[in-house]
């Protein structure tokens, strides 16, 4: 039977103000149309309590520091800390997307608005290519946009919905289309696609290439986060080589450079547009990270058995690894230099392990069984658990492990399972060296859609 408390917690987790959410405009609620960063800043200025995703409220004490962090967030898009009473600290990603931020009604509203906005962008680009990038925004009448919509294929979004976008979305569509034309990202004869047959076929080709490489496919937006795809009239899907991931990515890059097939990641803009090309080198230029150490102890209480996660330290930041829920899949959250908005699940982590070390990490189901055996006092399982702990701290004895496992009570197996993911991760990289550096680099860059198996695209965002 579904545990209601756990289910509610799951729903709440899905409405955190993660960087990707905080960047957006509220699409509903009392502040519809306002930037979420400004909504947050106003609440902090007024000393109103902030609602936490895990439940409860948080009162910001360092108001000026928080406002400065919000301004910095607008530049780098990275989550930031907020300071409360007694120097308590939370991340901006710990906040709940309440109705004030356009949340509280599930993901449907925002997701629908995003679909309409991205689809409308396709039509505005087609229309601007028809009548010219120098034409004023008033020239883009419903009649002009309707005629241009023949060049756009946008799935289930209707023309009526695209014509009904508000003035802020129209300005964003206008500025973005103008920039794309003037910078030769798009041109005459191209067609525009969102959630249609062509776009789906591109991601299906990606899945096929990964499977042909005996690799678990990256999620669509991690391989290429193009919100819309623009194709030249003569492009054919057979031009994409799906025999290998490298071959496919080479083709995507070649077509991108020729401006015959372009994945475009969109952000709503207000005043101006800038662009960032991603993965335009083969292999992509990715930042390299250097592994330094691992931690299994709580920094507060200082014992391995008071912390059911683990941390992997690299120059400039750290990876925090823990299970999402009781016996749930493990996930890495990136803090510091490599924090790019989001984490990395166990699937991509074990795939990176397979590529670099030639070994897969244990499956979640296997770690659950192992945790249950340890909790029951199985001697072989206890011995292995102790060896894993000793990789980081050789002073930990088997007798200590037996004692502390016994003190964990009825939730022992859940706690041990949470610890095991981090321990197996640490076991893989404990020797350090180039492979350890490559391993964490793959994981950090995955979070930024910049892995060595990601493909070329261009991001259009606020200047």
PyMOL commands that set and color helices and strands:
alter all, ss='L'
color gray80, all
select helices_A, chain A and resi 4-13+19-22+36-45+63-76+85-87+92-94+99-101+108-131+137-139+142-151+159-163+167-182+197-212+220-223+237-239+245-258+304-306+346-357+364-375+379-390+398-407+409-429+433-447
alter helices_A, ss='H'
color red, helices_A
select strands_A, chain A and resi 50-51+57-58+81-83+89-91+152-153+190-193+228-232+261-266+273-278+291-295+310-314+317-323+330-336+343-345+457-462
alter strands_A, ss='S'
color yellow, strands_A
deselect
rebuild
show_as cartoon
